Amino acid sequence: LTWTTVVRKVAQYMADVLEDSRDKVQENLLANGVDLVTYVTRFQWDMAKYPIKQSLKNISEIMSKQVSQIDNDLKARASAYNSLKGNLQSLERKSVGSLLTRSLADIVKKNDFVLDSEYLTTLLVVVPKTSYPDWQKTYETLSEMVVPRSTKLLFEDQDSGLFSVTLFRKAIDDFKHKARENKFMVRDFQYNEEEMKADKEEMTRLSTDKKKQFGPLVRWLKVNFSEAFIAWIHIKALRVFTESVLRYGLPVNFQAMLLQPIKKNVKKLREVLQDLYKHLDSNATVIDASMDIPGLNLSQQEYYPYAYYKIDCNLLDFK
């Protein structure tokens, strides 16, 4: 687990929670209350958090515990919030879409149905708009025991209409079969006030819970993004220090610099730096990528006669 991974995870989850509103996300991705580039360019070692009187090993362990803690907390909080959001979306999806699949609970009313009758029942049928005339002509004769003139159009979407029809219970199977042959789709729906009320209450509860969790979650992400980013930059500073000692020896005598070239000048900058510092390490231009240098984890592309670490402040992949 690396700081880079955790910093990116917290930033990306912030974007997910704020639902990819780029401006809002950037407003919240701060380090010590300032934007990331400003923090890096004004960087000073935090003596209170990482006392330099302690050994490098101890400082590294403090940072390692911190990264694990933030990562574990993020997993727990994200899991709880995602579960809530998923359940709410699944309920919301039921109340939109085609009449063939969506929930009908918010469309129908109690007086659309014949209830508490031993013999009669009301069915709900989805009829394509192009077939309205056929439905009106044929529904009474699709099976026996259909109550004449009992159909009513209850709701329409772009493609279809939802019709009610009343018939005797014993004719249900026959009616459904004949309706299907005529491309009329009988929805499997029982009017149950208790169930419908429970669904509505569940949706309200989930929506309220989501709103309640949203504020504290964004605050936690904001605080812990700042913590993670600050620790990440301290790690970079630590690496510059240790690599300089490993490569150039003691006494410590080096200067850390921040360079931010525009993209088209990167190659030119590399050439200038190579000319300036090639005397420090004659192997730097010809080093074998497979060479194992104790204490350094470097690939051929990133081994130069000077210690180099990239800091990427653009942490988000917006969709």
Disulfide bonds with the S-S distance in Angstrom:
none
